[in-house]
Amino acid sequence: MKLYFKSGACSLSPHIVLHESGLDFTVVSVDLTSKKTEQNGDFLAINPQGKVPALELDDGTILTETVAIVQYIADQKPDRQLLAPTDCLTRYQTLEWLNFIATALHENFYALYRSGVPEEYRTQVREQLQSKFHRINEALEGKQWLMGQHFTVADAYLFTVMRWAKAVKLDFTGLDKLTTWFERVAERPAVAAALQAEGIQG
């Protein structure tokens, strides 16, 4: 398989999951401004939306969207317990977290990175994000990972988004459980490998 990524973008999430899965894969860096791959290929021919991540399967099929890609990868290696099986409620609770991260967290960061956004709106978004992170902090009470004892695709996605939160200096005062969880994720060999491959400091 081949993962098209941009360093530090949401594609870090499936990059981590690929390392966690133990599957064979390669990575291709994408310049999202020029829409060119590192080999100067036309990324729009891979994903017409021009967004990462994109996962090229062995048969040439292209999968896009973080939430779909990490589910696919996890299902290829069920023994890694990155996502519970379909007959288990835990699977759907994990998907609940994935969708919460995608909609309540990920989408809101665009306002903080995009130029021309009114400062009043940025302040409102920051407050909303911090409220959401407080909710996650409470959900981690007594847990090692979001779903309890097993690291899952939801942890990989949340770690990716929380890196952005740290980059824009959201206030994590009092969010001790979340901070400890973040440090625990960063210590995983698969996470370190993905960060190193993308040229990112942990």
Buried (B, 14 or more C-beta within 10 A) or exposed (E): BBBBBBBBBBBBBBBBBBBBBEEEBEBBBBEEEEBBBEEEBEBEEBBEEEBBBBBBEEEEEBBBBBBBBBBBBBBBBEEBBBBBEEEEEBBEBBBEBBEBBBEBBBEBBEBBEEEEEEEEEBEEBBEBBBEBBBEBBEBBEEEBBBBEEBBBBBBBBBBBBBBBBEEEEBEBEEBEBBBEBBEBBBEBEBBBBBBEBBEEEE
